[in-house]
Amino acid sequence: MLILKLYPPNPAVMQNAASARWVLASLSLAILLPSLSTSIANVGLPALAQAFNATFQQVQWVVIAYLLAMTTLIVSVGRLGELAGRRRLLMTGILLFTLASILCAIAPTLNWLIAARAVQGLGAAMMMSLTMAFVGEVIPKEKTGSAMGLLGSMSAVGTALGPSLGGVLIAGPGWQAIFLINIPPGILAFLLAQRHLPLDRPAARRPRFDHLGTLLLAFTLAAYALAMTMGRGHFGLLNVALLLAAACGTGLFIVAEKSAAAPLIRLDLLRNVALNTGLATSALVATVIMATLVVGPFYLSRAFGLDATHVGLLMSIGPIAAALTGVPAGKITDHLGTLPSTLIGLSSMAAGCFALALLPASLGGYISPMVLITSGYALFQTANNTAVMGGISKGQRGLISGLLNLSRNLGLITGASLMGAVFVMAAGTNTFSSASPEAVTHGLNITFVLAAGLILLAIVMAIKAYRIQPVKPMLSRRA
């Protein structure tokens, strides 16, 4: 009561704060659903293989189609949001994601399901690309870190929920439920966005959309993603051909952007050292995080003889640690600044990687380093996203948000292929059903020595870019 008398509440401030909370609730759901849909689908692959009488390679496209659509289009939809309106496009993405979830649940054939997952990935691209862009528009700058931390927590919650929730739903109602579970929160996210997100301001002049650049970028990213995912880590002639196609696509994209009247990505942005550092470190860190998801299940099942239920529970510890760290990470970033927070997060990840590589094989020697890695990741991601998004003009937020998500997705795809291949080579076997605990442990050790090296590289890059302002004034020029 004394505080209220000394500092009477300002109704306008209270109304703005309440509106910001509802906006964050909408954005939190919009970031949680794509993460949940990624992790829960992985758990459902065995059930889908049985339901559709398909091989593992065939049902794997249920995951690949989703990741391909999301990775290929995430930059383009971010740019499209600047032109067509972020609110309108985000609501379209939520609606598309929710409707595609229904189509997945009623799929009569595997091809139908794969196509519906691609549409769901398009909706997820819109949701992930535009949520961070809204933070800079509706949240005060001094609270940006806390908001980014909340969104990071929700993403981690979605990833953590997937294995356990998916197992329960498949054992109960059936595989259809892992898609139907998206519908209630999808409807709620749509209604909250419709009610609370700020209206799109009509622009006096809308620049043209770069159709050629969009097609070339989509082709390049699709070729790279397919090269990394096809063959399950074993590179053949097709993988090499796809990588060459991606390289050619990159060259053509650069040529097209130089001559475009309204380029999808202004090439002068890519000369900004601080922005490049933020994107590159994000990709490196995501590569390491994917290593924990790829290597962890094989290590826990073969080294300790755990069944699938216990493996799933232990695999959830990391995302839970990240979820619990997300909101405190935002407050730490607001208090210490982005560079110290970035270095603390990366140092925690490096320590966890070295511990996994050097500690004797034990459950405690796995869980403790994993908590270090994932909590450090939550702090790094919050600080890095805040640094990159903090100084960007309104006209570039959607594009840069899309680039951040793209760097993360490319890191995840690269990690699944590169780190998985290192693990297989280090273990000395491709048949893990009969691999010895010693071989699997050796594979884990070598994999995380490499992972620690990648994190140390990210630390060096972050320190080197310290003297460069996070975002140059050039970002405020006309897009």
PyMOL commands that set and color helices and strands:
alter all, ss='L'
color gray80, all
select helices_A, chain A and resi 2-6+11-43+45-51+56-59+61-84+86-105+110-138+141-171+177-180+183-196+211-229+237-259+267-271+273-304+308-315+317-336+338-358+363-390+394-427+437-464+473-476
alter helices_A, ss='H'
color red, helices_A
deselect
rebuild
show_as cartoon
